[in-house]
């Protein structure tokens, strides 16, 4: 009787992904052109993974992380809010109350969709784990 073929382990890309959406609550619209940097955090080490800007809908055209790049761990997104408001013609104090807004979070489930929305104004912001 022939033996069954050996099971071969094939690497499978993660189904998880990380996305963001920035909304300008001052003007009641998506925040287009917000620069952001995604960092991987490892103790005191902080490594840049991606620099990008939001599109006309306040989103990025592709996930910030997906596939093999999506791994459980600690991350930070730094949003360049003061630069966005200046470009939108909103008068800010010098220095601005909010300049860069850092959001630190962790990814635990490599098969999940993590969505990190940011609602901004020149004097406040909020975030949550979205869907």
TIDO-366926 format. One line per field, with one value per residue (C-alpha): residue number from 1; x, y, z. Coordinates in steps of 0.02 Angstrom, whole numbers, plus 50000, padded with zeros to 5 digits. Layout:
BEGIN
vexnu	[NUM	...] .
x	[X	...] .
y	[Y	...] .
z	[Z	...] .
% end
This chain:
BEGIN
vexnu	[1	2	3	4	5	6	7	8	9	10	11	12	13	14	15	16	17	18	19	20	21	22	23	24	25	26	27	28	29	30	31	32	33	34	35	36	37	38	39	40	41	42	43	44	45	46	47	48	49	50	51	52	53	54	55	56	57	58	59	60	61	62	63	64	65	66	67	68	69	70	71	72	73	74	75	76	77	78	79	80	81	82	83	84	85	86	87	88	89	90	91	92	93	94	95	96	97	98	99	100	101	102	103	104	105	106	107	108	109	110	111	112	113	114	115	116	117	118	119	120	121	122	123	124	125	126	127	128	129	130	131] .
x	[50000	50076	50110	50016	50110	50202	50118	50214	50201	50179	50199	50033	50021	49924	49744	49754	49768	49789	49697	49663	49541	49563	49412	49420	49287	49319	49260	49154	49245	49378	49553	49643	49831	49871	50048	50075	50216	50193	50323	50356	50400	50516	50560	50647	50679	50565	50578	50493	50386	50293	50271	50114	49975	49787	49688	49535	49427	49545	49604	49759	49743	49805	49816	49960	50003	49942	50004	50176	50208	50060	50130	50075	50167	50172	50151	50132	50057	50109	49987	50050	49897	49965	50038	49867	49774	49900	49880	49690	49709	49663	49754	49852	49945	50134	50178	50016	49921	49928	50070	50100	49974	50048	49933	50014	49925	49957	49906	49873	49770	49861	49699	49600	49565	49626	49561	49630	49522	49572	49451	49545	49524	49661	49627	49577	49571	49496	49527	49459	49473	49357	49296] .
y	[50000	50169	50289	50451	50605	50700	50856	51009	51168	51316	51491	51581	51769	51847	51892	52038	52219	52390	52542	52720	52862	53044	53158	53347	53386	53573	53577	53419	53329	53197	53262	53250	53266	53224	53158	53008	52893	52715	52648	52473	52482	52361	52418	52586	52550	52639	52589	52681	52562	52685	52870	52918	53048	53027	53037	53147	53033	53049	52869	52788	52703	52536	52460	52525	52343	52183	52014	51962	52137	52121	52050	52052	52184	52364	52508	52696	52809	52992	53107	53279	53378	53555	53545	53488	53632	53762	53698	53709	53894	53875	53998	53910	53975	53974	53843	53754	53669	53505	53477	53292	53171	53001	52852	52697	52530	52344	52212	52042	51944	51923	51874	52029	52197	52338	52510	52665	52815	52989	53134	53298	53483	53610	53586	53405	53231	53060	52885	52711	52538	52548	52419] .
z	[50000	49951	50093	50108	50045	50179	50242	50187	50288	50173	50243	50243	50240	50382	50343	50464	50415	50491	50423	50477	50440	50490	50510	50535	50665	50649	50468	50471	50331	50296	50330	50162	50156	50337	50344	50455	50505	50564	50686	50756	50941	51029	51204	51180	50996	50871	50687	50542	50438	50328	50289	50194	50183	50184	50023	49985	50093	50243	50219	50148	49979	50049	50223	50329	50367	50286	50226	50289	50360	50480	50642	50823	50922	50980	50858	50849	50717	50725	50635	50577	50630	50645	50470	50405	50491	50430	50251	50274	50320	50503	50615	50753	50904	50899	50952	50912	51054	50955	50834	50805	50880	50927	50949	51028	51015	51005	50879	50956	50829	50663	50576	50630	50551	50663	50617	50705	50664	50722	50746	50755	50790	50831	51018	51038	50965	50997	50936	50961	50887	50738	50615] .
% end
